[in-house]
Amino acid sequence: MDVTGGTGRLQGKQVLVTGGTTGIGFAIAGRFLHEGARVMVTGPVRVYQDFATVDLLSHGRAEITAGRSAFTEPFGIFGADLPDYDALFSEKLDLLLHLRENDHVT
């Protein structure tokens, strides 16, 4: 891990930052990484958590690409009916876009 500019004083430490997908928590997670810690970021929505972690590790170079799969067979495994595919995709995409623009989702 690159700790250039940091002291490395947290090298080998593991840190869990709750509420770390935006704002102060995001900045804190970045500082812990900078100091050499292994960081796990948590927040209300898993995909955004994962993105926040990757974004920190890549120094802001991460991007999210949302799309549909042409392979619909596993869709039922998640408890959804195939006729609801379009509506469910739209709902989840709207949530992702809402998260991008807002710190809180109600």
C-alpha positions as CSV (number, residue, x, y, z in Angstrom):
1,M,0.0,0.0,0.0
2,D,1.3,3.5,-0.9
3,V,1.5,5.6,2.2
4,T,3.4,8.4,0.5
5,G,3.0,11.6,2.6
6,G,1.7,9.6,5.5
7,T,3.6,8.5,8.6
8,G,2.7,4.8,8.1
9,R,1.9,4.7,11.9
10,L,-1.3,2.7,11.2
11,Q,0.5,0.1,9.0
12,G,-0.9,-3.4,9.8
13,K,-4.0,-2.0,11.6
14,Q,-7.5,-2.8,10.5
15,V,-10.1,0.0,10.7
16,L,-13.9,-0.1,10.2
17,V,-15.4,3.3,9.3
18,T,-19.2,3.4,9.7
19,G,-21.0,6.0,7.6
20,G,-17.9,6.2,5.5
21,T,-19.4,6.4,2.0
22,T,-19.8,10.2,2.1
23,G,-18.8,13.3,4.0
24,I,-16.6,13.2,7.1
25,G,-16.6,9.4,7.3
26,F,-15.3,9.2,3.7
27,A,-12.5,11.7,4.5
28,I,-11.6,9.8,7.7
29,A,-11.4,6.5,5.8
30,G,-9.1,8.2,3.3
31,R,-6.9,9.5,6.0
32,F,-6.7,6.0,7.6
33,L,-5.7,4.6,4.2
34,H,-3.1,7.3,3.8
35,E,-1.6,6.3,7.1
36,G,-1.3,2.7,6.1
37,A,-4.4,1.0,7.7
38,R,-6.5,-1.6,6.0
39,V,-9.9,0.1,5.9
40,M,-13.5,-1.3,5.5
41,V,-16.1,1.3,4.8
42,T,-19.8,0.7,5.6
43,G,-22.9,2.6,4.8
44,P,-26.6,2.0,4.1
45,V,-26.3,0.5,0.6
46,R,-23.8,-2.3,-0.2
47,V,-23.0,-1.2,-3.8
48,Y,-22.2,2.3,-2.7
49,Q,-20.1,0.9,0.2
50,D,-18.1,-1.2,-2.2
51,F,-17.7,1.8,-4.6
52,A,-16.5,4.1,-1.8
53,T,-13.8,1.6,-0.8
54,V,-12.6,1.2,-4.4
55,D,-12.8,5.0,-4.9
56,L,-10.5,5.5,-1.9
57,L,-8.1,2.8,-3.0
58,S,-7.9,4.2,-6.5
59,H,-7.5,7.8,-5.4
60,G,-10.8,8.9,-7.0
61,R,-10.4,7.0,-10.3
62,A,-13.3,4.5,-9.8
63,E,-16.4,4.7,-11.8
64,I,-19.8,2.8,-11.5
65,T,-21.3,1.4,-14.7
66,A,-24.8,0.2,-14.4
67,G,-26.4,-2.0,-16.9
68,R,-28.6,-5.0,-17.6
69,S,-27.6,-8.5,-18.1
70,A,-28.7,-10.4,-21.2
71,F,-28.6,-13.5,-19.0
72,T,-32.0,-13.5,-17.1
73,E,-32.1,-17.1,-15.8
74,P,-30.8,-16.3,-12.3
75,F,-33.3,-13.5,-11.9
76,G,-35.8,-15.7,-10.0
77,I,-33.1,-16.7,-7.5
78,F,-33.4,-13.2,-6.1
79,G,-37.1,-13.6,-5.5
80,A,-38.3,-11.4,-8.4
81,D,-40.5,-12.3,-11.3
82,L,-39.1,-11.8,-14.8
83,P,-42.0,-9.6,-15.8
84,D,-40.9,-7.1,-13.1
85,Y,-37.4,-6.9,-14.6
86,D,-37.7,-3.5,-16.2
87,A,-39.4,-1.9,-13.1
88,L,-36.9,-3.4,-10.7
89,F,-33.9,-2.2,-12.8
90,S,-35.4,1.3,-13.0
91,E,-36.0,1.3,-9.2
92,K,-32.4,0.3,-8.4
93,L,-30.9,2.6,-10.9
94,D,-32.9,5.5,-9.5
95,L,-31.7,4.6,-6.0
96,L,-28.1,4.5,-7.2
97,L,-28.5,8.0,-8.8
98,H,-30.2,9.3,-5.7
99,L,-27.3,8.1,-3.6
100,R,-24.8,9.8,-5.9
101,E,-26.6,13.2,-5.5
102,N,-27.6,13.0,-1.8
103,D,-25.9,12.1,1.5
104,H,-29.1,10.5,2.9
105,V,-31.8,8.3,1.5
106,T,-35.2,8.2,3.1
